[in-house]
């Protein structure tokens, strides 16, 4: 059973007597074997991702809170079918079933694009990958059960279209084999049935459940039971592709897209989980794109934190005290960076308890639990963006929060920049010029980034402290190297051919084209 690219897939279909279809989505079922090739706006991306996350949230909730007893899939289908899109239209799952070419095409296209968009976000760490694989596999299974592919011949044609070439065995003239194959819902007397023949190791789950006939090292599976094999194959392929994407994740430059996906995940998945107290420990694991631990905060602050957060960190280490907004801003930043609530509690306790242990226990610990959605309204709070830091809660005397480029005077700003490694006078003056003459505070921060890491930010601007940190981590893990021709490095050559064409002038109306050149750079 081989997995093949689309051009090979169509050739295989034709060689075996199939019909090449002009419809890119001839089936409701999608194995997501090739990335989409459509140009979509930022608003369309948010709508499509929101639509899919609503469906995955339903599956997630039922998987965590319900036993898969009789009627489980009826409940899932009912709840999924009740989900509406932003324009009150049917969601891609419900509308995609229709044979009406217009609406089904659009629904299946949204399904295709949204799946690959979420791959970009969920490839980031093991916890996110495991969650996404589990829920997507369940969605695949639900759709398969709900599809019209129970007919063996149509199922065979669909599998062939996606590059799955099974050996098909007719049982019409083999009554002995026909009597031994588990047909599930089908009548054993139906002489038109065909069985799928494959190596027994590909059907271990069915063998374990005694749902398959095994002979001479081969398993014979009725079409109604093949779903177990297909789900395992779907899960294995998705896990492999997400792992491959993760290896190129730090070279992916669409920062704004990542933050949109992060925000949508927080809204539809993390916030829903936070309302379930029984899953609080799981929430902490899944809320963050990367984990950082207590022992590496000092090093990360020196090497990767933006000046606003490094300044708060330095003040905390020096004075063992932070006022309210300093604790709030820095706590939210550390949470978004990947620090667990337990580590955050220990980190702040170690510093803030030095001067006043009782106050930490009575007051400061509440702020930390509030930040992580475990106190007060119990909602997941987002870290403050640059605009909020610059324009809200202006710092007063002895405050440590705020944007150094916006709120420091020139003397203190220069002193801070020199302390943080800006030793070249020309670089220092250029940063100050952006602040004083241009009033471009985020531009000054972006220039500081380029001086510190020897490369520009992908978007040429800073709009969020955690965006800075994420870009800094990428810069450290993938420092800029001189371009060299290396004919022996096939992987480097492939990456060069499939590189992303960045759109530096990305705006709210249009995002870079979602096509093979963008997605293959992190999937191949």
Secondary structure, DSSP 8 states (H G I E B T S, - for coil): -----HHHHHHHHHHTT----S-TT-SS-----S---B---HHHHHHHHHHHHHHHHHHHHHHHHS---TTHHHHHHHHHHT-B-TTS-B-HHHHTT---HHHHHHHHHHHHHHHHHHHHHHTSSHHHHHHHHHHHHHHHHHHHHHSSTTSHHHHHHHHHHTT---EEEE-TT-HHHHHHS--TTS-TT-TT-EEEEEEGGGGHHHHHTT-SEEETTEEEEETTTHHHHHHHHHHHHHHHHHHHHHHTGGG---HHHHHHHHHHHIIIIIHHHHT-GGGHHHHHHHS-SS-B-GGGHHHHHHHTS-HHHHHHHHHHHHHS---HHHHHHHHHHHHHHTB-HHHHHHHHHHHHHHHHHHHIIIIIHHHHHHHTTSSTT-------BHHHHHHSS---TT---S-HHHHS-HHHHHHHHHHTT---HHHHHHHHHHHHTS--HHHHHHHHHHHHHSS--TTSS--BHHHHHHHHHHHHHT--------TT-HHHHHHHHT-----TT--SS----BSHHHHGGGT-
